């Protein structure tokens, strides 16, 4: 059996990505419903659409791991084959681990295109897109940009209605994008096909660059912190990182792909790359807490409705536990537990194994977008001043966190914004 890339095409503002798993056709649809600039580069948009087509294919190929990949239209150059092979393999690390598969297995891309088209120059781009996930990190990026007087728009995928209360407070234009996965894939998963984590941030990276081209925006500004570089465990000799497609390794590889294959004039970078989660939370408290505390959402069981019909936190997952740990250093118990409908997470016995994992007291870091153990321990040590229930916890001693210095691609014009 072979996995086939059949083609992609536009129907008005919807991009249809066509695949085939065996004899089963698959069509994934992306709708870029925001305004498009009349003078945008169609050729550059096609380059980004091609990248999205290839990257999004990982969700379908993983269901069968077919040993052959065929492009019925187009094809990959050697550099593209190398890039997508690396991103699929590294980005599927958690999937390989959870399905007890070899994380070093070869992704069967083949280089069949010999001509390497020159990247397209786009000298007149302006403004920035800020992908918004609803949580504290992207809101911190947004408010840092606004404070620095930078022109920007928020950007969401399948979340603009859910995040409406939050978006109403941002005071910047919004760009809504939707993604519809083929129902045949969902049926395959229901019937026992291989399933698990895929590098969603890598897929979204191509979609963000495509939106930037369609709107003549220059920057796609992420909110990935330095702890995204830290893995969860080692599996069969390979480091497995739930957040790999948010890591510095992915960021530099993707930037090189965009510069070489799409346009060197588009900048994709994380404004928070240098920061610890503790530092981000400190800035979130200063810049965002009063404005967004009733409508930000970091829980990845998105998005549960509370008894009042509003968005709520589940209070059961590693992400909820992690955010509670970080905020304990900065907000009062009354304010913190209001997020969880009055429930004190620090007294929930069923969360104790999760807190232990967050503190590095177990062998495996939770498979969620959470910070490093030292960051959690440092925050909880501060939280002890207000949260008496932490007094009996086994919290490793961390006297200080490393300086906020990390490899990053932050352009000079944005360097000082994080000093707020």
Backbone torsions as a table, in degrees:
resi	resn	phi	psi	omega
1	UNK	NA	150.6	178.6
2	UNK	-131.0	144.4	172.0
3	UNK	-89.8	132.0	-173.0
4	UNK	-118.4	131.4	166.7
5	UNK	-88.6	106.9	-172.0
6	UNK	-83.6	-42.1	-179.1
7	UNK	160.4	178.2	175.5
8	UNK	-147.5	148.7	-179.4
9	UNK	-156.9	160.8	179.4
10	UNK	-99.4	137.3	167.7
11	UNK	-123.0	99.3	-171.3
12	UNK	56.0	-116.8	-177.9
13	UNK	-97.3	11.6	-179.1
14	UNK	-107.4	130.2	177.9
15	UNK	-99.6	120.6	-178.3
16	UNK	-101.9	119.0	-179.6
17	UNK	-102.4	120.0	-170.8
18	UNK	-111.6	129.6	-180.0
19	UNK	-135.2	174.4	170.6
20	UNK	-146.6	128.1	173.5
21	UNK	-104.5	104.1	-171.7
22	UNK	63.0	-124.9	178.6
23	UNK	-94.9	4.8	-176.0
24	UNK	-95.9	115.3	178.2
25	UNK	-74.4	148.1	178.6
26	UNK	-132.5	133.8	176.1
27	UNK	-130.5	117.8	174.2
28	UNK	-103.5	134.8	-173.8
29	UNK	-118.2	127.1	174.3
30	UNK	-114.1	128.7	178.7
31	UNK	-115.6	118.9	178.7
32	UNK	-97.8	79.9	-170.0
33	UNK	-78.1	-4.2	179.4
34	UNK	-75.1	170.5	177.9
35	UNK	-64.0	143.2	175.5
36	UNK	-108.4	144.6	175.2
37	UNK	-74.8	133.9	-176.1
38	UNK	-63.8	-27.3	-176.9
39	UNK	-102.2	21.6	-178.0
40	UNK	-69.0	156.4	-179.1
41	UNK	-79.8	112.7	179.2
42	UNK	-68.6	-33.0	179.6
43	UNK	-67.6	-43.1	177.7
44	UNK	-64.3	-40.1	178.3
45	UNK	-61.0	-38.9	178.8
46	UNK	-66.2	-37.2	177.6
47	UNK	-62.1	-43.7	179.7
48	UNK	-68.8	-38.3	178.2
49	UNK	-63.1	-39.2	176.5
50	UNK	-60.1	-45.8	179.3
51	UNK	-61.9	-40.2	177.8
52	UNK	-64.4	-41.4	177.9
53	UNK	-57.3	-47.6	-178.6
54	UNK	-69.2	-45.1	-176.0
55	UNK	-66.2	-43.0	-178.4
56	UNK	-67.3	-19.7	179.4
57	UNK	-62.6	-18.5	-179.3
58	UNK	-60.9	-32.0	-179.5
59	UNK	-64.8	-27.7	-176.7
60	UNK	-94.1	-41.9	180.0
61	UNK	-61.4	-38.3	-175.6
62	UNK	-62.8	-19.6	-177.2
63	UNK	-68.5	-24.0	-177.6
64	UNK	-131.2	-16.1	-177.1
65	UNK	51.0	45.7	-179.4
66	UNK	-56.5	137.8	-176.0
67	UNK	-75.4	-2.7	179.0
68	UNK	-134.9	137.4	176.0
69	UNK	-120.3	125.5	-176.9
70	UNK	-119.7	134.3	172.0
71	UNK	-100.2	114.5	178.6
72	UNK	-77.7	-24.8	173.2
73	UNK	-133.6	142.6	179.4
74	UNK	69.0	-157.9	-178.5
75	UNK	165.5	176.1	-175.6
76	UNK	-107.2	140.6	167.4
77	UNK	-75.4	173.7	179.9
78	UNK	-62.4	-42.3	-179.0
79	UNK	-67.2	-36.3	176.3
80	UNK	-68.1	-42.3	178.3
81	UNK	-60.4	-42.8	178.7
82	UNK	-62.7	-43.2	-178.6
83	UNK	-64.0	-53.4	-175.8
84	UNK	-68.7	-33.5	175.4
85	UNK	-61.4	-44.7	-179.4
86	UNK	-66.1	-45.2	-177.0
87	UNK	-68.3	-41.6	177.2
88	UNK	-62.6	-47.1	-176.6
89	UNK	-64.4	-50.2	-178.5
90	UNK	-67.9	-39.1	-178.2
91	UNK	-71.8	-21.0	178.3
92	UNK	-94.1	10.8	-176.7
93	UNK	-54.2	-47.1	179.9
94	UNK	-64.7	-40.2	176.9
95	UNK	-59.0	-46.4	179.0
96	UNK	-61.5	-43.7	-179.1
97	UNK	-62.6	-47.9	-176.0
98	UNK	-67.5	-24.8	178.7
99	UNK	-102.6	12.1	178.6
100	UNK	52.3	47.5	179.3
101	UNK	-109.1	164.0	179.8
102	UNK	-73.9	114.8	-178.7
103	UNK	-73.0	-8.7	179.9
104	UNK	-98.4	7.3	-177.3
105	UNK	-64.6	151.1	-176.9
106	UNK	-78.1	135.2	172.0
107	UNK	-84.8	124.8	-168.5
108	UNK	-81.4	46.2	170.9
109	UNK	-75.9	147.3	175.2
110	UNK	-127.5	141.2	176.4
111	UNK	-84.0	113.4	-179.1
112	UNK	-118.4	-10.3	179.4
113	UNK	-101.9	126.9	-176.2
114	UNK	-92.5	-30.9	-176.5
115	UNK	-81.9	131.6	176.7
116	UNK	-105.9	99.9	-177.9
117	UNK	-63.7	143.0	178.2
118	UNK	-68.3	144.0	175.6
119	UNK	-63.3	158.1	-174.1
120	UNK	-97.3	131.5	178.1
121	UNK	-82.5	130.0	-179.8
122	UNK	-129.9	77.2	-169.5
123	UNK	-75.7	-11.8	-172.0
124	UNK	-109.3	25.7	-179.9
125	UNK	-76.1	147.8	179.9
126	UNK	-145.8	153.3	172.5
127	UNK	83.5	175.5	-173.3
128	UNK	-139.1	149.9	173.4
129	UNK	-109.6	131.6	179.4
130	UNK	-117.5	101.1	175.4
131	UNK	-59.0	129.0	-176.0
132	UNK	-115.3	122.5	178.7
133	UNK	-103.5	-4.4	179.3
134	UNK	101.7	-15.3	-174.7
135	UNK	-94.0	-175.7	-173.2
136	UNK	-68.9	-33.0	-173.8
137	UNK	-67.2	-50.0	-178.3
138	UNK	-68.1	-31.9	175.7
139	UNK	-67.6	-36.6	176.6
140	UNK	-63.2	-45.1	176.3
141	UNK	-57.5	-47.5	-178.7
142	UNK	-58.4	-48.0	-176.8
143	UNK	-71.3	-29.9	173.3
144	UNK	-64.6	-42.5	178.1
145	UNK	-64.0	-44.1	179.8
146	UNK	-63.6	-42.9	179.4
147	UNK	-62.3	-33.1	178.7
148	UNK	-84.7	4.5	176.7
149	UNK	74.2	24.4	-178.9
150	UNK	-89.4	134.0	177.8
151	UNK	-73.1	128.7	-178.9
152	UNK	-156.5	162.5	174.5
153	UNK	-129.4	145.0	172.8
154	UNK	-80.7	159.3	-172.8
155	UNK	-147.5	125.9	-179.9
156	UNK	-131.8	158.0	173.3
157	UNK	-119.1	118.9	176.2
158	UNK	56.7	29.4	-174.8
159	UNK	-138.5	1.4	-172.4
160	UNK	-64.7	-34.1	178.6
161	UNK	-73.1	-42.8	-178.9
162	UNK	-64.0	-38.5	-176.8
163	UNK	-92.2	12.9	-176.1
164	UNK	-52.3	-44.5	179.0
165	UNK	-61.9	-36.0	178.2
166	UNK	-71.6	-45.8	-178.8
167	UNK	-61.5	-32.2	179.7
168	UNK	-65.1	-19.7	-178.3
169	UNK	-97.2	-7.0	-173.1
170	UNK	-77.0	-27.5	178.4
171	UNK	62.8	30.8	173.8
172	UNK	-137.0	161.3	177.6
173	UNK	-62.0	154.7	-179.6
174	UNK	-123.6	144.6	178.6
175	UNK	-122.1	118.6	-177.4
176	UNK	-104.0	131.8	177.3
177	UNK	-126.4	144.4	177.6
178	UNK	-123.9	148.8	178.2
179	UNK	-129.8	128.6	177.3
180	UNK	-120.0	115.7	178.2
181	UNK	-78.5	143.3	-179.4
182	UNK	-61.7	133.9	-178.6
183	UNK	-64.4	-23.9	178.0
184	UNK	-64.9	-33.2	176.8
185	UNK	-68.0	-42.5	178.3
186	UNK	-61.7	-35.8	177.9
187	UNK	-69.1	-40.1	176.5
188	UNK	-59.4	-43.6	179.8
189	UNK	-63.2	-40.8	178.9
190	UNK	-62.3	-33.1	-176.8
191	UNK	-90.7	11.8	171.7
192	UNK	102.0	11.7	176.6
193	UNK	-65.5	157.8	176.3
194	UNK	-58.1	137.7	-176.4
195	UNK	-147.5	162.4	179.0
196	UNK	151.8	-169.8	-173.3
197	UNK	-65.0	134.7	172.8
198	UNK	-121.4	160.3	-178.1
199	UNK	-75.5	76.1	-176.1
200	UNK	-59.3	-37.7	-177.6
201	UNK	-63.6	-29.3	176.3
202	UNK	-70.9	-39.3	175.6
203	UNK	-63.2	-47.4	-179.8
204	UNK	-64.0	-29.0	179.3
205	UNK	-60.8	-45.6	178.6
206	UNK	-66.5	-39.6	178.3
207	UNK	-63.5	-39.2	178.6
208	UNK	-64.6	-42.4	177.2
209	UNK	-64.4	-38.6	177.7
210	UNK	-63.1	-44.2	176.6
211	UNK	-61.5	-38.8	178.9
212	UNK	-60.8	-44.1	179.4
213	UNK	-65.3	-42.4	-178.5
214	UNK	-64.9	-23.2	-177.5
215	UNK	-113.1	6.4	-177.8
216	UNK	58.0	38.5	175.0
217	UNK	-92.6	145.7	-176.0
218	UNK	-91.7	-34.6	-170.8
219	UNK	-116.3	137.6	166.5
220	UNK	-115.3	110.1	-168.5
221	UNK	-109.1	114.5	-177.6
222	UNK	-91.9	174.7	-177.4
223	UNK	-129.8	44.1	-178.1
224	UNK	-94.3	123.2	-175.0
225	UNK	-89.3	174.4	-175.2
226	UNK	-68.6	-24.9	-179.5
227	UNK	-69.6	-12.3	174.4
228	UNK	-64.2	-15.8	179.0
229	UNK	-78.3	-14.9	-174.0
230	UNK	-88.8	131.8	-178.7
231	UNK	-81.5	177.2	-179.0
232	UNK	-98.2	-37.2	-179.6
233	UNK	-170.1	174.3	174.3
234	UNK	-109.0	127.1	-177.5
235	UNK	-123.3	115.9	180.0
236	UNK	53.4	40.1	176.0
237	UNK	85.0	0.8	-178.0
238	UNK	-115.2	132.9	176.2
239	UNK	-71.0	127.8	-179.7
240	UNK	-105.8	124.7	-177.5
241	UNK	-128.2	110.6	176.8
242	UNK	-53.0	-33.8	-175.0
243	UNK	-100.4	22.9	-172.2
244	UNK	-55.7	-40.5	-178.0
245	UNK	-76.2	4.4	168.8
246	UNK	-108.5	1.6	-172.5
247	UNK	-82.3	167.5	175.4
248	UNK	-62.8	-36.7	179.2
249	UNK	-59.1	-44.4	177.6
250	UNK	-68.5	-42.9	-175.9
251	UNK	-57.0	-46.4	-177.9
252	UNK	-70.5	-35.2	177.5
253	UNK	-66.2	-41.9	-179.7
254	UNK	-69.1	-40.8	177.2
255	UNK	-58.8	-41.4	178.9
256	UNK	-65.4	-40.1	177.9
257	UNK	-61.9	-47.7	-178.5
258	UNK	-61.0	-45.4	-178.7
259	UNK	-64.6	-36.7	-175.4
260	UNK	-86.1	-32.7	-171.4
261	UNK	-114.6	-15.4	-179.7
262	UNK	-119.5	-76.9	178.5
263	UNK	-158.1	135.2	176.2
264	UNK	-75.1	-5.2	-176.5
265	UNK	-91.5	-4.1	177.0
266	UNK	-99.1	129.2	-178.3
267	UNK	-108.9	120.6	175.3
268	UNK	-113.4	118.6	-178.6
269	UNK	-157.4	163.3	175.1
270	UNK	-103.7	126.0	178.4
271	UNK	-71.9	-21.4	-175.1
272	UNK	-102.9	10.5	-171.7
273	UNK	-56.3	-34.4	-177.7
274	UNK	-76.5	-16.8	-165.5
275	UNK	-91.3	147.3	167.0
276	UNK	-77.8	163.5	175.4
277	UNK	-63.9	-32.4	177.8
278	UNK	-63.0	-44.2	179.6
279	UNK	-65.7	-38.0	178.1
280	UNK	-65.1	-44.5	-179.9
281	UNK	-62.7	-37.8	177.3
282	UNK	-61.0	-43.5	178.7
283	UNK	-70.3	-37.8	176.9
284	UNK	-59.6	-43.6	178.8
285	UNK	-61.2	-41.3	-176.3
286	UNK	-74.0	-39.5	-171.5
287	UNK	-99.6	-26.7	-165.9
288	UNK	-124.8	-23.5	-167.2
289	UNK	-56.6	-53.2	-176.7
290	UNK	-62.8	-33.9	-176.2
291	UNK	-79.2	-37.6	-169.4
292	UNK	-117.2	3.2	-170.9
293	UNK	-62.0	-23.1	179.3
294	UNK	-92.4	-3.9	-174.5
295	UNK	-140.2	10.8	173.8
296	UNK	-91.7	155.7	-171.9
297	UNK	-149.8	110.0	177.0
298	UNK	-103.7	-10.9	179.8
299	UNK	-64.0	128.7	-177.2
300	UNK	-87.0	4.7	168.6
301	UNK	-89.9	55.5	-172.8
302	UNK	-67.7	135.2	-14.4
303	UNK	-128.9	110.6	-177.3
304	UNK	-69.5	142.0	175.6
305	UNK	-93.6	136.6	179.5
306	UNK	-79.0	-178.7	178.3
307	UNK	-62.9	-23.2	-179.6
308	UNK	-90.7	-0.3	179.3
309	UNK	88.9	3.9	178.9
310	UNK	-98.2	166.1	175.0
311	UNK	-59.6	145.3	-179.3
312	UNK	-146.7	165.4	177.8
313	UNK	-94.7	144.4	-176.9
314	UNK	-73.1	-28.9	-179.4
315	UNK	70.1	17.0	-176.0
316	UNK	-129.6	-16.2	-171.0
317	UNK	-100.9	165.8	178.8
318	UNK	-59.6	-32.9	-178.5
319	UNK	-68.4	-42.0	176.4
320	UNK	-61.7	-44.0	179.7
321	UNK	-63.2	-40.7	-178.9
322	UNK	-65.6	-46.5	-179.7
323	UNK	-62.5	-38.0	177.0
324	UNK	-61.5	-42.0	178.5
325	UNK	-60.8	-48.1	-175.9
326	UNK	-67.7	-41.9	-178.2
327	UNK	-71.9	-21.0	-179.0
328	UNK	-60.7	-23.5	179.7
329	UNK	-77.1	-12.3	-169.7
330	UNK	-129.9	-21.8	-176.1
331	UNK	-124.8	159.2	-177.9
332	UNK	-73.4	157.3	176.2
333	UNK	-55.5	-40.7	-178.7
334	UNK	-59.0	-46.5	-178.7
335	UNK	-69.4	-41.1	-177.1
336	UNK	-64.4	-47.9	-174.8
337	UNK	-74.5	-13.2	172.1
338	UNK	-64.0	-29.3	177.0
339	UNK	-61.0	-32.0	-174.4
340	UNK	-107.6	33.3	176.7
341	UNK	55.3	39.1	175.4
342	UNK	85.6	0.4	-177.8
343	UNK	-86.8	130.7	178.4
344	UNK	-88.2	107.0	-176.5
345	UNK	-68.7	-27.3	-177.5
346	UNK	-70.0	-13.0	179.2
347	UNK	-106.4	4.3	-180.0
348	UNK	-84.2	112.7	-176.7
349	UNK	-61.1	-34.4	-177.4
350	UNK	-69.6	-15.7	178.1
351	UNK	-90.4	-8.1	-176.3
352	UNK	-57.1	-43.6	177.4
353	UNK	-61.1	-33.4	179.2
354	UNK	-70.1	-44.8	177.5
355	UNK	-61.1	-39.8	177.9
356	UNK	-61.5	-41.3	178.9
357	UNK	-65.6	-40.3	178.6
358	UNK	-64.1	-31.5	179.7
359	UNK	-84.6	1.4	179.3
360	UNK	78.3	19.5	-178.3
361	UNK	-89.7	0.7	175.6
362	UNK	-124.2	174.0	-174.8
363	UNK	-78.8	-22.4	-173.3
364	UNK	-122.7	126.2	172.0
365	UNK	-72.9	138.2	-178.5
366	UNK	-54.8	141.9	178.3
367	UNK	-80.3	70.6	176.9
368	UNK	-146.0	169.7	176.3
369	UNK	-82.0	81.9	-178.7
370	UNK	-125.3	162.4	-176.0
371	UNK	-82.4	-174.7	-178.5
372	UNK	-79.4	158.6	-176.7
373	UNK	-59.6	-39.4	179.9
374	UNK	-62.6	-36.3	179.1
375	UNK	-65.9	-41.7	179.5
376	UNK	-65.2	-45.9	-179.6
377	UNK	-62.3	-41.0	-179.5
378	UNK	-65.0	-42.9	180.0
379	UNK	-65.5	-43.9	-179.1
380	UNK	-66.5	-32.0	176.2
381	UNK	-62.6	-37.2	175.0
382	UNK	-71.3	-37.9	-178.5
383	UNK	-64.6	-24.3	179.5
384	UNK	-56.8	-24.1	-178.7
385	UNK	-66.4	-26.1	-178.8
386	UNK	-115.5	-22.4	-172.7
387	UNK	-112.3	95.3	-174.5
388	UNK	-64.3	-25.5	-178.2
389	UNK	-67.6	-14.0	178.8
390	UNK	-81.7	-9.3	-174.1
391	UNK	-59.8	-33.6	-176.4
392	UNK	-93.8	1.5	-177.4
393	UNK	-75.9	150.9	174.1
394	UNK	-87.3	88.6	-177.4
395	UNK	-106.9	114.4	179.1
396	UNK	-56.3	143.7	-179.2
397	UNK	-77.4	121.1	174.6
398	UNK	-129.1	106.5	-173.1
399	UNK	-73.7	-34.8	176.5
400	UNK	-158.7	157.2	178.3
401	UNK	-92.3	156.6	178.3
402	UNK	-60.1	156.4	177.6
403	UNK	-57.7	154.2	-179.6
404	UNK	-79.4	73.4	178.3
405	UNK	-134.8	126.5	178.1
406	UNK	-156.4	157.8	175.5
407	UNK	-61.1	136.6	-177.6
408	UNK	-155.2	167.1	179.3
409	UNK	-119.5	28.0	-177.3
410	UNK	-68.5	120.9	178.9
411	UNK	-61.8	154.8	-176.4
412	UNK	-55.7	-36.4	-177.5
413	UNK	-66.2	-14.3	-177.5
414	UNK	-113.6	-2.6	-170.9
415	UNK	-58.7	-41.1	-172.5
416	UNK	-84.2	-7.0	-174.5
417	UNK	-64.1	-35.6	-175.7
418	UNK	-73.8	-4.7	179.1
419	UNK	-74.8	-9.6	-176.4
420	UNK	-60.4	NA	NA
